[in-house]
């Protein structure tokens, strides 16, 4: 590994308001341990219980999305182990927290994913709540309880529209980033 100036890295993180950053594979046990650390950190920041609940829920959804979609693309399509890991960043600016995640996804899935996000960003809180309930009823009747609710739940908890970016990696994959503000 090339020499790393941790002082400069720390300074950069501090200037950008980054409180927590994890890069690597998102296994169930890592998500669980990171979740505990996130809760403790937010409690030490004296965040309100409702803010901690929202941040934690968004953290869980985003890390599960990274785990589920990164593994599928990274090894089956590119074979590049560098692309098998994801990133999660939790930051704070003023009284707002941001939860950002990034991972490699298959190019064929991007239009559907960004279309869902654009749709969710056009809805107000009441419409998001109604869509969430509708999805619960639809998925339960199809025998898939909870399936497809993650992005809706993130949008419901966010105080601003979700932001995202897509960066092409190669012919089959791209790097997808999602940010929710609480």
ABEGO torsion letter per residue (X at the ends): XBBBBAAAAAAAAAAAGBABBBBEBBBAAAAAAAAAAAAAAAAAAGBBAAAAAAAAAAAAAAAAAAAAAAAAAAAAAAGBAAAABBBBBBBBBEABBBBBBBBBBBAAAAAAAAAAAAAAAABBAAAAAAAAAAAAAAAAAAGBBGBGAAAAAAAAABABBBBBBBBBABAABBBBBBBBBX
